Amino acid sequence: MIFKKKLRYILVESSGALNFSGLEAAESLRKAMLGFMGQLHYFRANPKVVSHLGGSAFILSTNRGYEKSAILALSFIRNIGGEKVGLYTIRTSGTVRSLKSYFLENYAGWATGKGGS
Amino acid sequence: MHAFDLVGVKRNDLGELPGRLGYKKIFYLGRDCEIVEGIREQVGGKGVIRSGNHEVVAKMLRQTWVIGMLPNNDSISKLDLQAVKDNEKSVLLPLADVVCADESARQQKLGRMRTLVRNLLRFKVPFLLVSLAEDRESLLSSAQMVEVAGFIGIDEMRARQAVCRLGELI
């Protein structure tokens, strides 16, 4: 039997630019989600940043069935890397491609790095 | 169904963000609606009463320009809930207060909000979900509003209806 990993992807926009090229923002986000979800739930959901789009949008993956918990945890996060931030869950999907095409359609100008309001 | 929200942020700060967050329109405190804490006449648009005095609440809920009431110190007495129901108004549940609270106060606010929700559902009082965010970082998308509502005890279908009803009232 082959067990295929089933993931759910969440398009998240933050109120300020997040620099995922370094490790600080990703680690801070991980710790914040761990704090809100707890170790057991975090292990089961296994949230990870899979793609960074534009200045303040990114795609988070979770195991299927735990996307609602991830959305709830993101709602409570107020601080990443010592900076005040708000994380907005825009859309969920089963593929990264559909979220990227949604992002390109609706966030005109962000793909070129001009940022958004 | 289209989602709506009521916020305390300045309109110029948001730009095109409301559309991306899943709202058809965001209403602004001070422009579309105001919070009233005592007995007075209508000045601008619609109003929402917030008071711990039952007589003030009962009198203001009879006004046609008042659409509902906000919790006072995260709770509403059963007399006030009855007045809301009798006058066919709604209770507005501010979710940003719960989500943006400090760690020390969050548990208390969550507990009080759950008690309020339990009473609203038990007495079948109509309610709306709003964020009442005071800054950009406190905003919530429509999907997040439904999830936070589920967290405090409102089922998904009712939460979706509650997020969409504000547009009919303002």
Interface residues (C-beta under 8 A of the other chain):
Chain A: E13 S15 K68 I71 L72 L74 S75 F76 R78 K84 V85 G86 Y88 T89 I90 R91 T92 N106 Y107 G116 S117
Chain B: L14 G15 E16 L17 R20 L21 G22 V99 C100 R136 E137 S138 L139 L140 S141 A143 Q144 E147 V148 G150 F151
